[in-house]
């Protein structure tokens, strides 16, 4: 019997994909994000993720502004 994989990812999975560079889509507004070393930023809504993925685990800081 084949297992069915879920179609939708959780927010945590989306953020992990952004930090790995596997995703280019902002989880807040859906626009393309910019990767600048350890920072992922959305020029449209102002979302900024500070962190990096490495073998020791994930360190993440989240910043956003209500507009």
Phi and psi restraints in degrees (value plus and minus 20) as a CYANA .aco file:
   2 UNK   PHI    -111.6   -71.6
   2 UNK   PSI     113.6   153.6
   3 UNK   PHI    -102.3   -62.3
   3 UNK   PSI     126.5   166.5
   4 UNK   PHI    -118.3   -78.3
   4 UNK   PSI     106.4   146.4
   5 UNK   PHI    -103.4   -63.4
   5 UNK   PSI     122.2   162.2
   6 UNK   PHI     -83.9   -43.9
   6 UNK   PSI     125.3   165.3
   7 UNK   PHI    -100.8   -60.8
   7 UNK   PSI     -53.6   -13.6
   8 UNK   PHI    -120.5   -80.5
   8 UNK   PSI     118.5   158.5
   9 UNK   PHI    -115.1   -75.1
   9 UNK   PSI     134.5   174.5
  10 UNK   PHI     -98.3   -58.3
  10 UNK   PSI     146.3   186.3
  11 UNK   PHI     -79.6   -39.6
  11 UNK   PSI     -60.1   -20.1
  12 UNK   PHI     -80.7   -40.7
  12 UNK   PSI     -62.3   -22.3
  13 UNK   PHI     -85.6   -45.6
  13 UNK   PSI     -58.6   -18.6
  14 UNK   PHI     -82.6   -42.6
  14 UNK   PSI     -64.7   -24.7
  15 UNK   PHI     -85.9   -45.9
  15 UNK   PSI     -59.6   -19.6
  16 UNK   PHI     -82.2   -42.2
  16 UNK   PSI     -62.2   -22.2
  17 UNK   PHI     -84.6   -44.6
  17 UNK   PSI     -59.2   -19.2
  18 UNK   PHI     -81.9   -41.9
  18 UNK   PSI     -65.7   -25.7
  19 UNK   PHI     -89.1   -49.1
  19 UNK   PSI     -49.5    -9.5
  20 UNK   PHI     -97.0   -57.0
  20 UNK   PSI     -35.2     4.8
  21 UNK   PHI      67.0   107.0
  21 UNK   PSI     -11.3    28.7
  22 UNK   PHI    -102.5   -62.5
  22 UNK   PSI     -34.9     5.1
  23 UNK   PHI    -146.5  -106.5
  23 UNK   PSI     125.8   165.8
  24 UNK   PHI    -139.1   -99.1
  24 UNK   PSI      -9.7    30.3
  25 UNK   PHI    -128.0   -88.0
  25 UNK   PSI     111.3   151.3
  26 UNK   PHI     -88.3   -48.3
  26 UNK   PSI     109.3   149.3
  27 UNK   PHI     -92.5   -52.5
  27 UNK   PSI     -33.0     7.0
  28 UNK   PHI    -108.9   -68.9
  28 UNK   PSI     -72.6   -32.6
  29 UNK   PHI    -136.7   -96.7
  29 UNK   PSI     -31.1     8.9
  30 UNK   PHI      66.5   106.5
  30 UNK   PSI     -21.6    18.4
  31 UNK   PHI     -98.7   -58.7
  31 UNK   PSI     148.6   188.6
  32 UNK   PHI     -92.1   -52.1
  32 UNK   PSI     122.4   162.4
  33 UNK   PHI    -123.0   -83.0
  33 UNK   PSI     143.7   183.7
  34 UNK   PHI    -129.1   -89.1
  34 UNK   PSI     111.9   151.9
  35 UNK   PHI    -121.2   -81.2
  35 UNK   PSI      97.6   137.6
  36 UNK   PHI    -146.5  -106.5
  36 UNK   PSI      73.0   113.0
  37 UNK   PHI      34.6    74.6
  37 UNK   PSI    -133.2   -93.2
  38 UNK   PHI    -113.0   -73.0
  38 UNK   PSI     -10.7    29.3
  39 UNK   PHI    -136.7   -96.7
  39 UNK   PSI     114.0   154.0
  40 UNK   PHI    -133.4   -93.4
  40 UNK   PSI     104.2   144.2
  41 UNK   PHI    -150.8  -110.8
  41 UNK   PSI     122.8   162.8
  42 UNK   PHI    -126.0   -86.0
  42 UNK   PSI      97.4   137.4
  43 UNK   PHI     -90.9   -50.9
  43 UNK   PSI     -39.2     0.8
  44 UNK   PHI     -99.8   -59.8
  44 UNK   PSI     -72.9   -32.9
  45 UNK   PHI    -126.1   -86.1
  45 UNK   PSI     -29.7    10.3
  46 UNK   PHI      70.0   110.0
  46 UNK   PSI     -14.7    25.3
  47 UNK   PHI     -80.0   -40.0
  47 UNK   PSI     115.3   155.3
  48 UNK   PHI    -156.1  -116.1
  48 UNK   PSI     107.4   147.4
  49 UNK   PHI    -133.2   -93.2
  49 UNK   PSI     104.7   144.7
  50 UNK   PHI    -130.9   -90.9
  50 UNK   PSI     102.2   142.2
  51 UNK   PHI     142.9   182.9
  51 UNK   PSI    -196.1  -156.1
  52 UNK   PHI    -178.6  -138.6
  52 UNK   PSI     137.9   177.9
  53 UNK   PHI    -123.8   -83.8
  53 UNK   PSI     111.7   151.7
  54 UNK   PHI    -166.8  -126.8
  54 UNK   PSI    -198.5  -158.5
  55 UNK   PHI     -88.0   -48.0
  55 UNK   PSI     -41.5    -1.5
  56 UNK   PHI    -100.9   -60.9
  56 UNK   PSI     -29.1    10.9
  57 UNK   PHI     107.4   147.4
  57 UNK   PSI    -190.1  -150.1
  58 UNK   PHI    -128.4   -88.4
  58 UNK   PSI     113.5   153.5
  59 UNK   PHI    -141.5  -101.5
  59 UNK   PSI     105.4   145.4
  60 UNK   PHI    -160.2  -120.2
  60 UNK   PSI     114.7   154.7
  61 UNK   PHI    -142.5  -102.5
  61 UNK   PSI     117.1   157.1
  62 UNK   PHI    -136.8   -96.8
  62 UNK   PSI     112.8   152.8
  63 UNK   PHI    -154.4  -114.4
  63 UNK   PSI     113.6   153.6
  64 UNK   PHI    -173.7  -133.7
  64 UNK   PSI     133.0   173.0
  65 UNK   PHI    -139.8   -99.8
  65 UNK   PSI     114.7   154.7
  66 UNK   PHI     -97.7   -57.7
  66 UNK   PSI     119.0   159.0
